[in-house]
């Protein structure tokens, strides 16, 4: 039952993130005269296995404003390109809460 709930929440959170990130990205592109600084950020994927980390990376890349650059399997981190680096902490927090936590339940790492 927990896995089913985690899958449903992951799908809902992904759709929500794609929509909201799309709006934010459109605002940055269309309405900001001086674009914020883009940059790279590292995010830990913790105890997720490599296949689940790849799924997480695909979900992140499909969300506007973020792109997976590398999966560092030694450090258990993803390297991301963020369109607006100033929102790094918030972006990492949202990814951890909305994606990683549910993937950990599905992967059997978190109960």
trRosetta pair geometry for C-beta under 8 A, 3 or more apart (Angstrom, degrees):
i j d omega theta_ij theta_ji phi_ij phi_ji
1 4 5.7 -53 -150 35 33 112
1 5 6.4 32 153 -16 66 106
2 5 5.7 -56 -149 39 32 111
2 6 6.1 34 152 -22 66 107
2 105 5.8 -121 148 -174 104 122
2 111 7.0 42 128 -163 170 60
3 6 5.5 -53 -145 36 32 113
3 7 6.4 34 154 -21 65 103
3 105 6.4 -173 -100 139 54 93
3 106 5.6 99 -145 -113 86 59
4 7 5.8 -52 -148 34 30 111
4 8 6.5 29 153 -16 63 106
5 8 5.7 -56 -149 38 32 111
5 9 6.2 28 155 -16 67 109
6 9 5.8 -56 -143 41 29 109
6 10 6.1 35 155 -24 64 107
6 102 4.4 159 -167 -159 86 81
6 103 7.8 172 166 -55 120 19
6 105 3.9 -161 -92 87 154 129
6 106 5.1 -157 112 -52 132 83
7 10 5.7 -53 -146 34 28 114
7 11 6.6 28 155 -17 62 104
7 102 7.6 156 -67 171 24 114
7 106 6.2 99 -68 -95 79 121
8 11 5.9 -57 -152 36 30 109
8 12 6.3 26 153 -15 66 109
9 12 5.6 -54 -143 41 33 111
9 13 5.9 31 158 -18 67 110
9 102 5.2 -156 90 -105 107 138
10 13 5.9 -55 -140 41 26 109
10 14 6.2 29 157 -22 62 107
10 98 7.9 124 -123 160 51 66
10 99 6.8 76 -137 -128 89 54
10 102 4.2 -175 -69 122 95 146
10 103 6.8 100 -109 -59 136 68
10 106 7.2 -15 -30 -32 151 137
11 14 5.8 -55 -147 34 28 111
11 15 6.5 25 157 -15 63 105
12 15 6.0 -57 -151 37 29 108
12 16 6.2 28 153 -17 65 110
13 16 5.6 -55 -144 41 32 113
13 17 6.0 31 157 -20 67 108
13 98 3.8 179 -175 -172 136 102
13 99 6.6 -159 114 -65 132 61
13 102 7.0 172 25 -4 143 149
14 17 5.8 -55 -142 38 28 109
14 18 6.2 29 158 -20 64 107
14 59 5.7 -90 -118 -153 117 114
14 62 7.8 23 -171 90 109 121
14 63 7.5 -121 -154 -72 70 106
14 98 7.8 158 -59 148 48 111
14 99 7.3 80 -77 -95 84 96
15 18 5.9 -54 -146 35 28 111
15 19 6.4 26 156 -16 63 109
16 19 6.0 -61 -151 38 27 109
16 20 6.1 14 161 -8 67 112
16 98 7.6 -121 72 -151 116 143
17 20 6.1 -59 -136 45 28 102
17 21 5.6 24 165 -15 66 115
17 63 5.1 -33 132 -123 108 130
17 94 6.9 141 -113 154 116 123
17 98 6.1 143 -56 121 128 155
17 99 7.9 -19 -19 -50 164 106
18 21 6.1 -57 -135 44 21 107
18 22 6.1 30 158 -26 59 110
18 62 6.6 -32 -101 131 116 89
18 63 5.3 -116 -90 -113 63 69
18 64 6.9 92 -155 1 60 85
19 22 5.7 -58 -152 32 24 115
19 23 6.8 22 153 -16 61 103
20 23 5.7 -52 -153 34 34 111
20 24 6.4 31 152 -15 66 106
21 24 5.5 -53 -144 40 35 111
21 25 6.0 36 156 -20 68 107
21 63 4.8 65 46 174 164 90
21 64 4.5 165 125 62 100 80
21 65 4.9 -132 -174 22 104 120
21 66 7.2 -60 -157 4 147 98
22 25 5.8 -54 -142 37 27 110
22 26 6.3 29 156 -19 62 107
22 64 4.6 103 -88 18 57 143
23 26 5.8 -56 -148 36 29 112
23 27 6.5 32 153 -21 64 104
24 27 5.7 -52 -151 33 32 113
24 28 6.5 32 152 -19 65 104
24 64 7.6 164 64 98 83 109
24 65 6.3 -9 93 -55 108 154
24 84 7.9 -97 153 13 114 139
25 28 5.7 -52 -149 34 34 111
25 29 6.3 26 155 -13 66 109
25 64 4.1 -100 -2 143 154 120
25 65 4.4 -143 -77 -59 109 97
25 83 6.2 76 -118 51 92 168
26 29 5.9 -60 -144 42 30 107
26 30 5.7 5 168 0 69 119
27 30 6.4 -67 -129 49 21 94
27 31 5.2 -39 -165 36 62 119
27 32 7.0 67 140 -26 69 99
28 31 7.5 -42 -78 52 8 77
28 32 5.2 -22 -152 14 48 134
28 35 6.3 69 173 -134 95 88
28 36 6.8 -67 -140 18 118 102
28 65 7.6 103 21 -107 146 111
28 83 6.3 125 97 137 163 126
28 84 6.1 -134 -105 -56 148 120
29 32 7.5 33 -15 35 8 94
29 35 7.9 19 -98 -103 42 116
32 35 5.6 103 108 -95 120 51
32 36 7.1 -35 165 -19 159 78
35 38 7.7 -8 141 -32 117 92
36 83 7.7 82 71 134 104 69
36 84 4.3 47 79 -131 141 88
36 85 7.0 -161 142 32 107 67
36 86 5.4 -93 -167 6 136 119
37 84 7.6 86 65 -146 46 48
37 85 5.2 -45 101 33 88 116
37 86 6.9 102 48 -36 87 90
38 81 6.7 24 168 178 112 90
38 82 6.3 -174 -155 92 71 56
38 83 5.3 -48 -108 -150 106 30
38 84 6.9 -48 -95 -68 61 24
38 85 5.9 119 -166 -31 21 96
39 81 7.5 -163 112 -147 20 61
39 82 6.1 -10 64 55 63 93
39 85 3.5 30 32 -84 113 141
39 88 7.6 -39 77 -73 113 123
40 69 6.6 -34 -126 8 109 156
40 79 6.0 -5 -169 -176 113 94
40 80 6.8 150 -155 79 60 45
40 81 5.9 -38 -96 -97 67 59
40 82 7.4 150 -111 12 16 82
40 85 7.9 -2 25 -107 26 117
41 79 7.6 161 81 -155 37 51
41 80 5.1 -21 63 63 86 98
41 82 5.5 32 -1 -16 119 123
41 85 7.0 165 -50 -135 105 82
41 88 4.8 172 -97 -141 140 108
41 91 7.1 115 63 82 165 126
41 92 6.5 -127 156 -63 137 110
42 72 7.8 -14 -140 20 111 136
42 75 7.9 -27 -170 118 132 138
42 77 4.8 5 -174 176 102 134
42 78 7.1 157 -154 77 54 45
42 79 5.7 -25 -99 -100 74 65
42 80 7.6 167 -90 18 23 79
43 77 6.4 148 73 -157 33 79
43 78 5.1 -16 61 56 90 95
43 80 6.3 21 2 -5 112 122
43 92 5.1 -172 -105 -128 110 95
43 95 6.0 0 -168 88 162 145
43 96 7.3 -146 -168 -59 116 90
44 75 7.9 -101 -110 142 81 86
44 76 5.9 38 -156 112 80 92
44 77 5.3 -47 -95 -97 50 79
45 48 4.7 -67 152 39 104 122
45 52 7.8 167 168 107 127 91
45 53 4.7 105 120 -114 166 99
45 56 5.9 158 -123 65 127 161
45 76 5.6 -128 59 172 77 80
45 77 6.8 162 3 -111 81 23
45 78 5.8 76 -39 -23 113 99
45 100 6.4 -155 -139 -119 63 114
46 76 6.2 139 -36 154 2 132
46 100 6.8 100 17 -175 120 125
46 104 6.9 -9 85 -90 136 123
46 109 7.3 133 119 150 115 154
47 76 7.6 4 -70 -153 26 149
47 104 6.9 72 65 -127 98 105
47 107 7.8 170 109 110 86 135
47 109 4.4 157 96 -147 120 138
48 52 4.2 -121 -174 94 107 120
48 53 5.0 140 107 -59 118 79
48 56 6.8 55 130 -18 169 138
48 76 7.7 138 48 -159 76 104
48 100 7.2 -111 -39 -145 133 83
48 103 5.9 11 -108 126 131 119
48 104 6.5 -97 -73 -87 89 71
48 107 5.7 178 -127 -30 74 175
48 109 6.6 -97 -79 -14 52 155
49 52 5.2 88 55 15 73 102
49 53 7.0 -132 101 -7 35 92
49 107 6.4 -178 9 -154 92 127
50 53 5.4 -54 -144 37 32 115
50 54 6.4 38 153 -23 64 101
50 71 7.4 105 -148 144 81 142
50 73 5.9 -1 -101 -114 108 121
51 54 5.6 -51 -154 31 32 114
51 55 6.7 34 148 -18 63 101
52 55 5.4 -46 -150 34 39 114
52 56 6.4 44 148 -20 65 101
52 103 5.4 139 -179 176 116 117
52 106 7.5 162 -125 89 126 106
52 107 4.9 -15 -77 -84 164 131
53 56 5.4 -49 -149 35 34 116
53 57 6.4 39 150 -21 64 103
53 71 5.5 116 135 -148 121 129
53 73 7.6 157 71 -99 162 78
53 76 7.7 -131 -95 -152 143 67
53 78 6.9 -175 -172 -67 99 103
54 57 5.5 -51 -149 35 33 114
54 58 6.5 35 152 -20 64 102
54 71 6.7 -45 -82 -62 66 163
55 58 5.7 -52 -150 34 33 112
55 59 6.5 33 152 -18 65 104
55 103 7.0 168 89 -126 119 129
56 59 5.7 -55 -149 36 32 111
56 60 6.3 32 152 -19 65 106
56 78 6.9 -125 110 -54 114 149
56 95 7.8 85 -174 -177 107 106
56 99 5.8 117 -134 150 92 126
56 100 6.7 41 -124 -86 138 70
56 103 5.9 -42 -73 -54 106 171
57 60 5.6 -53 -146 36 32 112
57 61 6.3 30 156 -18 66 107
57 68 3.9 64 -165 -106 97 160
57 71 5.9 -75 -60 -70 148 112
57 78 5.8 -175 -90 -129 94 130
58 61 5.8 -55 -145 38 31 110
58 62 6.3 26 156 -16 64 109
58 68 7.4 -44 -61 1 30 146
59 62 5.9 -60 -148 40 29 109
59 63 6.7 30 152 -24 62 106
59 99 5.9 165 103 -130 145 135
60 63 5.8 -58 -155 30 33 112
60 66 5.1 -80 174 121 87 126
60 67 7.6 137 125 -130 92 10
60 68 5.4 103 80 -56 116 95
60 78 7.0 121 21 148 164 156
60 80 6.3 -90 158 -111 141 124
60 95 6.5 21 -99 -123 110 126
60 99 7.4 -82 -64 -10 84 178
61 66 7.0 -112 -93 109 31 78
61 67 5.3 50 -123 -137 79 55
61 68 4.7 -65 -57 7 106 95
63 66 5.4 11 84 45 99 110
64 83 7.9 -8 155 -11 71 145
65 82 6.7 15 155 -157 83 64
65 83 4.2 -92 -147 18 71 124
65 84 6.8 -26 -162 13 116 89
65 91 8.0 -135 121 -113 116 131
66 80 5.5 -17 -164 -173 98 124
66 81 7.1 151 -157 78 47 56
66 82 5.8 -11 -104 -104 76 65
66 83 7.3 -95 -59 -5 43 87
66 91 6.7 156 -80 -167 129 133
67 80 6.7 143 72 -161 42 70
67 81 4.5 -9 58 53 99 104
68 71 7.2 6 -178 -53 121 84
68 78 6.1 -65 -131 -170 95 115
68 79 7.6 93 -166 75 58 56
68 80 6.1 -45 -102 -104 44 72
69 79 4.4 -64 68 106 108 98
69 80 6.3 171 5 -110 93 16
69 81 5.4 99 -51 -30 112 92
70 78 7.3 164 86 -160 51 50
70 79 4.2 18 50 39 93 119
71 77 8.0 172 -158 92 46 44
71 78 5.8 -23 -107 -108 65 72
71 79 7.8 -137 -66 18 24 78
72 75 4.5 2 124 43 123 102
72 76 7.3 -50 96 14 81 12
72 77 4.6 1 56 61 115 86
72 78 7.4 -166 20 -84 80 20
72 79 6.5 77 -22 -27 106 100
73 76 7.0 27 -158 -79 35 49
80 91 7.9 -147 105 133 152 133
82 85 5.2 125 82 -89 117 54
82 87 7.0 -155 174 68 135 86
82 88 6.1 -172 27 -92 169 75
82 91 6.0 170 -118 39 132 172
84 87 4.9 45 103 13 107 108
85 88 5.5 6 -175 -50 59 108
87 90 4.9 -57 -173 51 81 114
87 91 5.3 88 124 -31 90 102
88 91 5.8 -62 -145 37 25 110
88 92 6.3 21 161 -16 65 108
89 92 5.9 -56 -147 37 28 109
89 93 6.3 29 155 -20 64 109
90 93 5.6 -56 -147 37 31 113
90 94 6.3 29 156 -19 66 107
91 94 5.9 -56 -147 36 29 109
91 95 6.3 28 155 -18 64 107
92 95 5.8 -55 -147 37 30 111
92 96 6.3 31 155 -19 65 107
93 96 5.9 -56 -149 37 28 111
93 97 6.1 17 158 -11 65 113
94 97 6.0 -61 -140 44 28 105
94 98 5.5 -4 174 7 68 120
95 98 6.7 -62 -119 51 18 90
95 99 5.2 -32 -166 34 59 120
95 100 6.3 61 139 -19 72 103
96 99 7.4 -31 -71 54 6 78
96 100 4.7 -34 -140 36 45 132
96 101 6.7 64 156 -32 60 91
97 100 7.6 33 -7 45 15 90
97 101 6.0 -3 -150 0 31 129
98 101 7.6 66 -4 34 7 102
98 102 7.3 -20 166 0 35 118
99 102 6.5 -80 -159 41 22 101
99 103 6.1 15 159 -15 67 116
100 103 5.6 -61 -143 41 30 110
100 104 6.2 34 158 -25 67 104
101 104 5.8 -52 -151 29 29 113
101 105 7.0 29 151 -16 61 100
101 110 6.6 -65 -159 70 63 165
102 105 5.7 -49 -154 33 38 111
102 106 6.4 36 149 -15 67 105
103 106 5.5 -53 -145 41 36 111
103 107 5.8 32 155 -16 68 113
104 107 5.7 -58 -138 45 28 109
104 109 4.2 -81 -160 70 83 110
104 110 3.7 50 127 5 116 114
105 108 7.8 43 178 -68 28 23
105 109 7.7 -80 -58 54 22 69
105 110 5.1 -58 -69 80 61 93
105 111 7.1 110 -124 -113 78 21
107 110 8.0 55 61 17 89 76
